[in-house]
Amino acid sequence: MGELANLINIGKTVEEQLNQVGITTCEQLKKTGSKESWLKIKAIDASA
């Protein structure tokens, strides 16, 4: 597991999805924001 999985409410699966959309660090996630990050994941996984 990477650093994202250490955050609250982010497990291995969500971390993998974030990595797939180019978010691999806590700083990138913070900069992107939760809503935009979710929209990026939704674009690659309709079940999100």
mmCIF entry with sequence, helices, sheets and N, C-alpha, C, O atoms, coordinates in Angstrom:
data_MODEL
# 
_entry.id   MODEL 
# 
_entity.id                         1 
_entity.type                       polymer 
_entity.pdbx_number_of_molecules   1 
# 
_entity_poly.entity_id                      1 
_entity_poly.type                           'polypeptide(L)' 
_entity_poly.nstd_linkage                   no 
_entity_poly.nstd_monomer                   no 
_entity_poly.pdbx_seq_one_letter_code       MGELANLINIGKTVEEQLNQVGITTCEQLKKTGSKESWLKIKAIDASA 
_entity_poly.pdbx_seq_one_letter_code_can   MGELANLINIGKTVEEQLNQVGITTCEQLKKTGSKESWLKIKAIDASA 
_entity_poly.pdbx_strand_id                 A 
# 
loop_
_entity_poly_seq.entity_id 
_entity_poly_seq.num 
_entity_poly_seq.mon_id 
_entity_poly_seq.hetero 
1 1  MET n 
1 2  GLY n 
1 3  GLU n 
1 4  LEU n 
1 5  ALA n 
1 6  ASN n 
1 7  LEU n 
1 8  ILE n 
1 9  ASN n 
1 10 ILE n 
1 11 GLY n 
1 12 LYS n 
1 13 THR n 
1 14 VAL n 
1 15 GLU n 
1 16 GLU n 
1 17 GLN n 
1 18 LEU n 
1 19 ASN n 
1 20 GLN n 
1 21 VAL n 
1 22 GLY n 
1 23 ILE n 
1 24 THR n 
1 25 THR n 
1 26 CYS n 
1 27 GLU n 
1 28 GLN n 
1 29 LEU n 
1 30 LYS n 
1 31 LYS n 
1 32 THR n 
1 33 GLY n 
1 34 SER n 
1 35 LYS n 
1 36 GLU n 
1 37 SER n 
1 38 TRP n 
1 39 LEU n 
1 40 LYS n 
1 41 ILE n 
1 42 LYS n 
1 43 ALA n 
1 44 ILE n 
1 45 ASP n 
1 46 ALA n 
1 47 SER n 
1 48 ALA n 
# 
_struct_asym.id          A 
_struct_asym.entity_id   1 
# 
loop_
_struct_conf.conf_type_id 
_struct_conf.id 
_struct_conf.pdbx_PDB_helix_id 
_struct_conf.beg_label_comp_id 
_struct_conf.beg_label_asym_id 
_struct_conf.beg_label_seq_id 
_struct_conf.pdbx_beg_PDB_ins_code 
_struct_conf.end_label_comp_id 
_struct_conf.end_label_asym_id 
_struct_conf.end_label_seq_id 
_struct_conf.pdbx_end_PDB_ins_code 
_struct_conf.beg_auth_comp_id 
_struct_conf.beg_auth_asym_id 
_struct_conf.beg_auth_seq_id 
_struct_conf.end_auth_comp_id 
_struct_conf.end_auth_asym_id 
_struct_conf.end_auth_seq_id 
_struct_conf.pdbx_PDB_helix_class 
_struct_conf.details 
_struct_conf.pdbx_PDB_helix_length 
HELX_P HELX_P1 AA1 LEU A 4  ? ASN A 6  ? LEU A 4  ASN A 6  5 ? 3  
HELX_P HELX_P2 AA2 LYS A 12 ? GLN A 20 ? LYS A 12 GLN A 20 1 ? 9  
HELX_P HELX_P3 AA3 CYS A 26 ? THR A 32 ? CYS A 26 THR A 32 1 ? 7  
HELX_P HELX_P4 AA4 SER A 34 ? ILE A 44 ? SER A 34 ILE A 44 1 ? 11 
# 
_struct_conf_type.id          HELX_P 
_struct_conf_type.criteria    ? 
_struct_conf_type.reference   ? 
# 
loop_
_atom_site.group_PDB 
_atom_site.id 
_atom_site.type_symbol 
_atom_site.label_atom_id 
_atom_site.label_alt_id 
_atom_site.label_comp_id 
_atom_site.label_asym_id 
_atom_site.label_entity_id 
_atom_site.label_seq_id 
_atom_site.pdbx_PDB_ins_code 
_atom_site.Cartn_x 
_atom_site.Cartn_y 
_atom_site.Cartn_z 
_atom_site.occupancy 
_atom_site.B_iso_or_equiv 
_atom_site.pdbx_formal_charge 
_atom_site.auth_seq_id 
_atom_site.auth_comp_id 
_atom_site.auth_asym_id 
_atom_site.auth_atom_id 
_atom_site.pdbx_PDB_model_num 
ATOM 1   N N  . MET A 1 1  ? 0.830   -1.184 0.000   1.00 0.00 ? 1  MET A N  1 
ATOM 2   C CA . MET A 1 1  ? 0.000   0.000  0.000   1.00 0.00 ? 1  MET A CA 1 
ATOM 3   C C  . MET A 1 1  ? 0.875   1.249  0.000   1.00 0.00 ? 1  MET A C  1 
ATOM 4   O O  . MET A 1 1  ? 1.970   1.272  0.563   1.00 0.00 ? 1  MET A O  1 
ATOM 5   N N  . GLY A 1 2  ? 0.360   2.268  -0.642  1.00 0.00 ? 2  GLY A N  1 
ATOM 6   C CA . GLY A 1 2  ? 1.073   3.540  -0.682  1.00 0.00 ? 2  GLY A CA 1 
ATOM 7   C C  . GLY A 1 2  ? 0.587   4.460  0.411   1.00 0.00 ? 2  GLY A C  1 
ATOM 8   O O  . GLY A 1 2  ? -0.123  4.042  1.326   1.00 0.00 ? 2  GLY A O  1 
ATOM 9   N N  . GLU A 1 3  ? 0.974   5.713  0.309   1.00 0.00 ? 3  GLU A N  1 
ATOM 10  C CA . GLU A 1 3  ? 0.635   6.674  1.357   1.00 0.00 ? 3  GLU A CA 1 
ATOM 11  C C  . GLU A 1 3  ? -0.850  7.022  1.406   1.00 0.00 ? 3  GLU A C  1 
ATOM 12  O O  . GLU A 1 3  ? -1.356  7.388  2.467   1.00 0.00 ? 3  GLU A O  1 
ATOM 13  N N  . LEU A 1 4  ? -1.558  6.918  0.287   1.00 0.00 ? 4  LEU A N  1 
ATOM 14  C CA . LEU A 1 4  ? -2.971  7.284  0.275   1.00 0.00 ? 4  LEU A CA 1 
ATOM 15  C C  . LEU A 1 4  ? -3.818  6.349  1.125   1.00 0.00 ? 4  LEU A C  1 
ATOM 16  O O  . LEU A 1 4  ? -4.778  6.787  1.758   1.00 0.00 ? 4  LEU A O  1 
ATOM 17  N N  . ALA A 1 5  ? -3.475  5.075  1.146   1.00 0.00 ? 5  ALA A N  1 
ATOM 18  C CA . ALA A 1 5  ? -4.246  4.102  1.913   1.00 0.00 ? 5  ALA A CA 1 
ATOM 19  C C  . ALA A 1 5  ? -4.136  4.347  3.413   1.00 0.00 ? 5  ALA A C  1 
ATOM 20  O O  . ALA A 1 5  ? -4.926  3.798  4.181   1.00 0.00 ? 5  ALA A O  1 
ATOM 21  N N  . ASN A 1 6  ? -3.182  5.153  3.844   1.00 0.00 ? 6  ASN A N  1 
ATOM 22  C CA . ASN A 1 6  ? -3.046  5.483  5.258   1.00 0.00 ? 6  ASN A CA 1 
ATOM 23  C C  . ASN A 1 6  ? -4.025  6.560  5.697   1.00 0.00 ? 6  ASN A C  1 
ATOM 24  O O  . ASN A 1 6  ? -4.194  6.794  6.893   1.00 0.00 ? 6  ASN A O  1 
ATOM 25  N N  . LEU A 1 7  ? -4.670  7.218  4.740   1.00 0.00 ? 7  LEU A N  1 
ATOM 26  C CA . LEU A 1 7  ? -5.638  8.268  5.064   1.00 0.00 ? 7  LEU A CA 1 
ATOM 27  C C  . LEU A 1 7  ? -6.963  7.656  5.493   1.00 0.00 ? 7  LEU A C  1 
ATOM 28  O O  . LEU A 1 7  ? -7.292  6.533  5.114   1.00 0.00 ? 7  LEU A O  1 
ATOM 29  N N  . ILE A 1 8  ? -7.712  8.400  6.280   1.00 0.00 ? 8  ILE A N  1 
ATOM 30  C CA . ILE A 1 8  ? -9.031  7.949  6.736   1.00 0.00 ? 8  ILE A CA 1 
ATOM 31  C C  . ILE A 1 8  ? -9.954  7.750  5.542   1.00 0.00 ? 8  ILE A C  1 
ATOM 32  O O  . ILE A 1 8  ? -9.997  8.588  4.641   1.00 0.00 ? 8  ILE A O  1 
ATOM 33  N N  . ASN A 1 9  ? -10.691 6.646  5.530   1.00 0.00 ? 9  ASN A N  1 
ATOM 34  C CA . ASN A 1 9  ? -11.679 6.302  4.503   1.00 0.00 ? 9  ASN A CA 1 
ATOM 35  C C  . ASN A 1 9  ? -11.086 6.003  3.135   1.00 0.00 ? 9  ASN A C  1 
ATOM 36  O O  . ASN A 1 9  ? -11.819 5.975  2.147   1.00 0.00 ? 9  ASN A O  1 
ATOM 37  N N  . ILE A 1 10 ? -9.790  5.780  3.049   1.00 0.00 ? 10 ILE A N  1 
ATOM 38  C CA . ILE A 1 10 ? -9.185  5.378  1.783   1.00 0.00 ? 10 ILE A CA 1 
ATOM 39  C C  . ILE A 1 10 ? -8.471  4.057  2.009   1.00 0.00 ? 10 ILE A C  1 
ATOM 40  O O  . ILE A 1 10 ? -7.457  3.987  2.703   1.00 0.00 ? 10 ILE A O  1 
ATOM 41  N N  . GLY A 1 11 ? -9.018  3.026  1.416   1.00 0.00 ? 11 GLY A N  1 
ATOM 42  C CA . GLY A 1 11 ? -8.414  1.710  1.511   1.00 0.00 ? 11 GLY A CA 1 
ATOM 43  C C  . GLY A 1 11 ? -7.649  1.384  0.246   1.00 0.00 ? 11 GLY A C  1 
ATOM 44  O O  . GLY A 1 11 ? -7.382  2.252  -0.585  1.00 0.00 ? 11 GLY A O  1 
ATOM 45  N N  . LYS A 1 12 ? -7.305  0.125  0.120   1.00 0.00 ? 12 LYS A N  1 
ATOM 46  C CA . LYS A 1 12 ? -6.509  -0.324 -1.013  1.00 0.00 ? 12 LYS A CA 1 
ATOM 47  C C  . LYS A 1 12 ? -7.213  -0.077 -2.350  1.00 0.00 ? 12 LYS A C  1 
ATOM 48  O O  . LYS A 1 12 ? -6.583  0.381  -3.303  1.00 0.00 ? 12 LYS A O  1 
ATOM 49  N N  . THR A 1 13 ? -8.502  -0.375 -2.425  1.00 0.00 ? 13 THR A N  1 
ATOM 50  C CA . THR A 1 13 ? -9.246  -0.234 -3.686  1.00 0.00 ? 13 THR A CA 1 
ATOM 51  C C  . THR A 1 13 ? -9.319  1.219  -4.136  1.00 0.00 ? 13 THR A C  1 
ATOM 52  O O  . THR A 1 13 ? -9.066  1.526  -5.301  1.00 0.00 ? 13 THR A O  1 
ATOM 53  N N  . VAL A 1 14 ? -9.664  2.108  -3.219  1.00 0.00 ? 14 VAL A N  1 
ATOM 54  C CA . VAL A 1 14 ? -9.762  3.532  -3.570  1.00 0.00 ? 14 VAL A CA 1 
ATOM 55  C C  . VAL A 1 14 ? -8.386  4.072  -3.934  1.00 0.00 ? 14 VAL A C  1 
ATOM 56  O O  . VAL A 1 14 ? -8.251  4.874  -4.858  1.00 0.00 ? 14 VAL A O  1 
ATOM 57  N N  . GLU A 1 15 ? -7.370  3.633  -3.208  1.00 0.00 ? 15 GLU A N  1 
ATOM 58  C CA . GLU A 1 15 ? -6.019  4.064  -3.548  1.00 0.00 ? 15 GLU A CA 1 
ATOM 59  C C  . GLU A 1 15 ? -5.664  3.629  -4.968  1.00 0.00 ? 15 GLU A C  1 
ATOM 60  O O  . GLU A 1 15 ? -5.080  4.410  -5.719  1.00 0.00 ? 15 GLU A O  1 
ATOM 61  N N  . GLU A 1 16 ? -6.001  2.414  -5.345  1.00 0.00 ? 16 GLU A N  1 
ATOM 62  C CA . GLU A 1 16 ? -5.724  1.938  -6.701  1.00 0.00 ? 16 GLU A CA 1 
ATOM 63  C C  . GLU A 1 16 ? -6.474  2.770  -7.735  1.00 0.00 ? 16 GLU A C  1 
ATOM 64  O O  . GLU A 1 16 ? -5.925  3.096  -8.787  1.00 0.00 ? 16 GLU A O  1 
ATOM 65  N N  . GLN A 1 17 ? -7.723  3.115  -7.441  1.00 0.00 ? 17 GLN A N  1 
ATOM 66  C CA . GLN A 1 17 ? -8.503  3.940  -8.366  1.00 0.00 ? 17 GLN A CA 1 
ATOM 67  C C  . GLN A 1 17 ? -7.879  5.332  -8.490  1.00 0.00 ? 17 GLN A C  1 
ATOM 68  O O  . GLN A 1 17 ? -7.776  5.870  -9.592  1.00 0.00 ? 17 GLN A O  1 
ATOM 69  N N  . LEU A 1 18 ? -7.472  5.904  -7.385  1.00 0.00 ? 18 LEU A N  1 
ATOM 70  C CA . LEU A 1 18 ? -6.827  7.213  -7.429  1.00 0.00 ? 18 LEU A CA 1 
ATOM 71  C C  . LEU A 1 18 ? -5.547  7.153  -8.241  1.00 0.00 ? 18 LEU A C  1 
ATOM 72  O O  . LEU A 1 18 ? -5.269  8.050  -9.037  1.00 0.00 ? 18 LEU A O  1 
ATOM 73  N N  . ASN A 1 19 ? -4.771  6.104  -8.045  1.00 0.00 ? 19 ASN A N  1 
ATOM 74  C CA . ASN A 1 19 ? -3.536  5.937  -8.813  1.00 0.00 ? 19 ASN A CA 1 
ATOM 75  C C  . ASN A 1 19 ? -3.833  5.853  -10.309 1.00 0.00 ? 19 ASN A C  1 
ATOM 76  O O  . ASN A 1 19 ? -3.089  6.399  -11.123 1.00 0.00 ? 19 ASN A O  1 
ATOM 77  N N  . GLN A 1 20 ? -4.917  5.171  -10.669 1.00 0.00 ? 20 GLN A N  1 
ATOM 78  C CA . GLN A 1 20 ? -5.289  5.026  -12.082 1.00 0.00 ? 20 GLN A CA 1 
ATOM 79  C C  . GLN A 1 20 ? -5.620  6.360  -12.727 1.00 0.00 ? 20 GLN A C  1 
ATOM 80  O O  . GLN A 1 20 ? -5.417  6.535  -13.929 1.00 0.00 ? 20 GLN A O  1 
ATOM 81  N N  . VAL A 1 21 ? -6.126  7.300  -11.947 1.00 0.00 ? 21 VAL A N  1 
ATOM 82  C CA . VAL A 1 21 ? -6.463  8.619  -12.499 1.00 0.00 ? 21 VAL A CA 1 
ATOM 83  C C  . VAL A 1 21 ? -5.346  9.631  -12.281 1.00 0.00 ? 21 VAL A C  1 
ATOM 84  O O  . VAL A 1 21 ? -5.534  10.826 -12.511 1.00 0.00 ? 21 VAL A O  1 
ATOM 85  N N  . GLY A 1 22 ? -4.183  9.157  -11.838 1.00 0.00 ? 22 GLY A N  1 
ATOM 86  C CA . GLY A 1 22 ? -3.013  10.014 -11.740 1.00 0.00 ? 22 GLY A CA 1 
ATOM 87  C C  . GLY A 1 22 ? -2.788  10.682 -10.400 1.00 0.00 ? 22 GLY A C  1 
ATOM 88  O O  . GLY A 1 22 ? -1.945  11.571 -10.282 1.00 0.00 ? 22 GLY A O  1 
ATOM 89  N N  . ILE A 1 23 ? -3.530  10.267 -9.392  1.00 0.00 ? 23 ILE A N  1 
ATOM 90  C CA . ILE A 1 23 ? -3.358  10.833 -8.054  1.00 0.00 ? 23 ILE A CA 1 
ATOM 91  C C  . ILE A 1 23 ? -2.634  9.787  -7.217  1.00 0.00 ? 23 ILE A C  1 
ATOM 92  O O  . ILE A 1 23 ? -3.193  8.743  -6.882  1.00 0.00 ? 23 ILE A O  1 
ATOM 93  N N  . THR A 1 24 ? -1.384  10.087 -6.887  1.00 0.00 ? 24 THR A N  1 
ATOM 94  C CA . THR A 1 24 ? -0.569  9.091  -6.190  1.00 0.00 ? 24 THR A CA 1 
ATOM 95  C C  . THR A 1 24 ? -0.029  9.564  -4.848  1.00 0.00 ? 24 THR A C  1 
ATOM 96  O O  . THR A 1 24 ? 0.554   8.778  -4.103  1.00 0.00 ? 24 THR A O  1 
ATOM 97  N N  . THR A 1 25 ? -0.219  10.840 -4.535  1.00 0.00 ? 25 THR A N  1 
ATOM 98  C CA . THR A 1 25 ? 0.283   11.365 -3.265  1.00 0.00 ? 25 THR A CA 1 
ATOM 99  C C  . THR A 1 25 ? -0.823  12.124 -2.531  1.00 0.00 ? 25 THR A C  1 
ATOM 100 O O  . THR A 1 25 ? -1.819  12.537 -3.124  1.00 0.00 ? 25 THR A O  1 
ATOM 101 N N  . CYS A 1 26 ? -0.619  12.293 -1.230  1.00 0.00 ? 26 CYS A N  1 
ATOM 102 C CA . CYS A 1 26 ? -1.572  13.060 -0.422  1.00 0.00 ? 26 CYS A CA 1 
ATOM 103 C C  . CYS A 1 26 ? -1.661  14.498 -0.921  1.00 0.00 ? 26 CYS A C  1 
ATOM 104 O O  . CYS A 1 26 ? -2.741  15.088 -0.942  1.00 0.00 ? 26 CYS A O  1 
ATOM 105 N N  . GLU A 1 27 ? -0.540  15.052 -1.317  1.00 0.00 ? 27 GLU A N  1 
ATOM 106 C CA . GLU A 1 27 ? -0.515  16.435 -1.816  1.00 0.00 ? 27 GLU A CA 1 
ATOM 107 C C  . GLU A 1 27 ? -1.343  16.568 -3.102  1.00 0.00 ? 27 GLU A C  1 
ATOM 108 O O  . GLU A 1 27 ? -2.082  17.539 -3.267  1.00 0.00 ? 27 GLU A O  1 
ATOM 109 N N  . GLN A 1 28 ? -1.221  15.600 -4.005  1.00 0.00 ? 28 GLN A N  1 
ATOM 110 C CA . GLN A 1 28 ? -2.014  15.638 -5.244  1.00 0.00 ? 28 GLN A CA 1 
ATOM 111 C C  . GLN A 1 28 ? -3.497  15.525 -4.921  1.00 0.00 ? 28 GLN A C  1 
ATOM 112 O O  . GLN A 1 28 ? -4.317  16.208 -5.535  1.00 0.00 ? 28 GLN A O  1 
ATOM 113 N N  . LEU A 1 29 ? -3.850  14.677 -3.971  1.00 0.00 ? 29 LEU A N  1 
ATOM 114 C CA . LEU A 1 29 ? -5.249  14.512 -3.588  1.00 0.00 ? 29 LEU A CA 1 
ATOM 115 C C  . LEU A 1 29 ? -5.779  15.809 -2.986  1.00 0.00 ? 29 LEU A C  1 
ATOM 116 O O  . LEU A 1 29 ? -6.888  16.238 -3.304  1.00 0.00 ? 29 LEU A O  1 
ATOM 117 N N  . LYS A 1 30 ? -5.000  16.422 -2.131  1.00 0.00 ? 30 LYS A N  1 
ATOM 118 C CA . LYS A 1 30 ? -5.413  17.686 -1.515  1.00 0.00 ? 30 LYS A CA 1 
ATOM 119 C C  . LYS A 1 30 ? -5.596  18.771 -2.568  1.00 0.00 ? 30 LYS A C  1 
ATOM 120 O O  . LYS A 1 30 ? -6.566  19.527 -2.523  1.00 0.00 ? 30 LYS A O  1 
ATOM 121 N N  . LYS A 1 31 ? -4.668  18.847 -3.511  1.00 0.00 ? 31 LYS A N  1 
ATOM 122 C CA . LYS A 1 31 ? -4.734  19.857 -4.565  1.00 0.00 ? 31 LYS A CA 1 
ATOM 123 C C  . LYS A 1 31 ? -5.939  19.628 -5.482  1.00 0.00 ? 31 LYS A C  1 
ATOM 124 O O  . LYS A 1 31 ? -6.602  20.582 -5.890  1.00 0.00 ? 31 LYS A O  1 
ATOM 125 N N  . THR A 1 32 ? -6.219  18.370 -5.803  1.00 0.00 ? 32 THR A N  1 
ATOM 126 C CA . THR A 1 32 ? -7.330  18.031 -6.696  1.00 0.00 ? 32 THR A CA 1 
ATOM 127 C C  . THR A 1 32 ? -8.673  18.224 -6.006  1.00 0.00 ? 32 THR A C  1 
ATOM 128 O O  . THR A 1 32 ? -9.636  18.664 -6.633  1.00 0.00 ? 32 THR A O  1 
ATOM 129 N N  . GLY A 1 33 ? -8.741  17.904 -4.744  1.00 0.00 ? 33 GLY A N  1 
ATOM 130 C CA . GLY A 1 33 ? -9.986  18.021 -3.989  1.00 0.00 ? 33 GLY A CA 1 
ATOM 131 C C  . GLY A 1 33 ? -10.819 16.751 -4.081  1.00 0.00 ? 33 GLY A C  1 
ATOM 132 O O  . GLY A 1 33 ? -10.689 15.974 -5.026  1.00 0.00 ? 33 GLY A O  1 
ATOM 133 N N  . SER A 1 34 ? -11.663 16.556 -3.101  1.00 0.00 ? 34 SER A N  1 
ATOM 134 C CA . SER A 1 34 ? -12.433 15.316 -3.025  1.00 0.00 ? 34 SER A CA 1 
ATOM 135 C C  . SER A 1 34 ? -13.444 15.175 -4.159  1.00 0.00 ? 34 SER A C  1 
ATOM 136 O O  . SER A 1 34 ? -13.581 14.094 -4.730  1.00 0.00 ? 34 SER A O  1 
ATOM 137 N N  . LYS A 1 35 ? -14.148 16.245 -4.489  1.00 0.00 ? 35 LYS A N  1 
ATOM 138 C CA . LYS A 1 35 ? -15.173 16.166 -5.530  1.00 0.00 ? 35 LYS A CA 1 
ATOM 139 C C  . LYS A 1 35 ? -14.554 15.861 -6.891  1.00 0.00 ? 35 LYS A C  1 
ATOM 140 O O  . LYS A 1 35 ? -15.024 14.969 -7.598  1.00 0.00 ? 35 LYS A O  1 
ATOM 141 N N  . GLU A 1 36 ? -13.516 16.585 -7.257  1.00 0.00 ? 36 GLU A N  1 
ATOM 142 C CA . GLU A 1 36 ? -12.870 16.368 -8.550  1.00 0.00 ? 36 GLU A CA 1 
ATOM 143 C C  . GLU A 1 36 ? -12.227 14.985 -8.613  1.00 0.00 ? 36 GLU A C  1 
ATOM 144 O O  . GLU A 1 36 ? -12.253 14.333 -9.657  1.00 0.00 ? 36 GLU A O  1 
ATOM 145 N N  . SER A 1 37 ? -11.654 14.542 -7.505  1.00 0.00 ? 37 SER A N  1 
ATOM 146 C CA . SER A 1 37 ? -11.049 13.207 -7.458  1.00 0.00 ? 37 SER A CA 1 
ATOM 147 C C  . SER A 1 37 ? -12.109 12.142 -7.693  1.00 0.00 ? 37 SER A C  1 
ATOM 148 O O  . SER A 1 37 ? -11.894 11.195 -8.450  1.00 0.00 ? 37 SER A O  1 
ATOM 149 N N  . TRP A 1 38 ? -13.268 12.303 -7.032  1.00 0.00 ? 38 TRP A N  1 
ATOM 150 C CA . TRP A 1 38 ? -14.358 11.355 -7.209  1.00 0.00 ? 38 TRP A CA 1 
ATOM 151 C C  . TRP A 1 38 ? -14.857 11.353 -8.654  1.00 0.00 ? 38 TRP A C  1 
ATOM 152 O O  . TRP A 1 38 ? -15.129 10.289 -9.211  1.00 0.00 ? 38 TRP A O  1 
ATOM 153 N N  . LEU A 1 39 ? -14.978 12.517 -9.257  1.00 0.00 ? 39 LEU A N  1 
ATOM 154 C CA . LEU A 1 39 ? -15.421 12.595 -10.651 1.00 0.00 ? 39 LEU A CA 1 
ATOM 155 C C  . LEU A 1 39 ? -14.437 11.895 -11.580 1.00 0.00 ? 39 LEU A C  1 
ATOM 156 O O  . LEU A 1 39 ? -14.860 11.255 -12.543 1.00 0.00 ? 39 LEU A O  1 
ATOM 157 N N  . LYS A 1 40 ? -13.144 11.999 -11.320 1.00 0.00 ? 40 LYS A N  1 
ATOM 158 C CA . LYS A 1 40 ? -12.144 11.309 -12.113 1.00 0.00 ? 40 LYS A CA 1 
ATOM 159 C C  . LYS A 1 40 ? -12.294 9.797  -11.974 1.00 0.00 ? 40 LYS A C  1 
ATOM 160 O O  . LYS A 1 40 ? -12.205 9.063  -12.958 1.00 0.00 ? 40 LYS A O  1 
ATOM 161 N N  . ILE A 1 41 ? -12.523 9.341  -10.749 1.00 0.00 ? 41 ILE A N  1 
ATOM 162 C CA . ILE A 1 41 ? -12.720 7.902  -10.526 1.00 0.00 ? 41 ILE A CA 1 
ATOM 163 C C  . ILE A 1 41 ? -14.003 7.447  -11.211 1.00 0.00 ? 41 ILE A C  1 
ATOM 164 O O  . ILE A 1 41 ? -14.024 6.395  -11.849 1.00 0.00 ? 41 ILE A O  1 
ATOM 165 N N  . LYS A 1 42 ? -15.054 8.215  -11.086 1.00 0.00 ? 42 LYS A N  1 
ATOM 166 C CA . LYS A 1 42 ? -16.352 7.879  -11.698 1.00 0.00 ? 42 LYS A CA 1 
ATOM 167 C C  . LYS A 1 42 ? -16.216 7.741  -13.222 1.00 0.00 ? 42 LYS A C  1 
ATOM 168 O O  . LYS A 1 42 ? -16.907 6.932  -13.841 1.00 0.00 ? 42 LYS A O  1 
ATOM 169 N N  . ALA A 1 43 ? -15.333 8.526  -13.809 1.00 0.00 ? 43 ALA A N  1 
ATOM 170 C CA . ALA A 1 43 ? -15.132 8.466  -15.257 1.00 0.00 ? 43 ALA A CA 1 
ATOM 171 C C  . ALA A 1 43 ? -14.522 7.128  -15.708 1.00 0.00 ? 43 ALA A C  1 
ATOM 172 O O  . ALA A 1 43 ? -14.730 6.700  -16.843 1.00 0.00 ? 43 ALA A O  1 
ATOM 173 N N  . ILE A 1 44 ? -13.777 6.479  -14.820 1.00 0.00 ? 44 ILE A N  1 
ATOM 174 C CA . ILE A 1 44 ? -13.166 5.203  -15.191 1.00 0.00 ? 44 ILE A CA 1 
ATOM 175 C C  . ILE A 1 44 ? -13.884 3.997  -14.569 1.00 0.00 ? 44 ILE A C  1 
ATOM 176 O O  . ILE A 1 44 ? -13.638 2.853  -14.950 1.00 0.00 ? 44 ILE A O  1 
ATOM 177 N N  . ASP A 1 45 ? -14.776 4.272  -13.606 1.00 0.00 ? 45 ASP A N  1 
ATOM 178 C CA . ASP A 1 45 ? -15.484 3.183  -12.918 1.00 0.00 ? 45 ASP A CA 1 
ATOM 179 C C  . ASP A 1 45 ? -16.911 3.638  -12.605 1.00 0.00 ? 45 ASP A C  1 
ATOM 180 O O  . ASP A 1 45 ? -17.147 4.355  -11.632 1.00 0.00 ? 45 ASP A O  1 
ATOM 181 N N  . ALA A 1 46 ? -17.836 3.221  -13.427 1.00 0.00 ? 46 ALA A N  1 
ATOM 182 C CA . ALA A 1 46 ? -19.220 3.653  -13.295 1.00 0.00 ? 46 ALA A CA 1 
ATOM 183 C C  . ALA A 1 46 ? -19.861 3.205  -11.976 1.00 0.00 ? 46 ALA A C  1 
ATOM 184 O O  . ALA A 1 46 ? -20.866 3.777  -11.555 1.00 0.00 ? 46 ALA A O  1 
ATOM 185 N N  . SER A 1 47 ? -19.296 2.200  -11.327 1.00 0.00 ? 47 SER A N  1 
ATOM 186 C CA . SER A 1 47 ? -19.857 1.724  -10.077 1.00 0.00 ? 47 SER A CA 1 
ATOM 187 C C  . SER A 1 47 ? -19.409 2.544  -8.871  1.00 0.00 ? 47 SER A C  1 
ATOM 188 O O  . SER A 1 47 ? -19.856 2.301  -7.750  1.00 0.00 ? 47 SER A O  1 
ATOM 189 N N  . ALA A 1 48 ? -18.542 3.499  -9.098  1.00 0.00 ? 48 ALA A N  1 
ATOM 190 C CA . ALA A 1 48 ? -18.021 4.311  -7.972  1.00 0.00 ? 48 ALA A CA 1 
ATOM 191 C C  . ALA A 1 48 ? -19.111 5.212  -7.407  1.00 0.00 ? 48 ALA A C  1 
ATOM 192 O O  . ALA A 1 48 ? -18.864 5.962  -6.463  1.00 0.00 ? 48 ALA A O  1 
# 
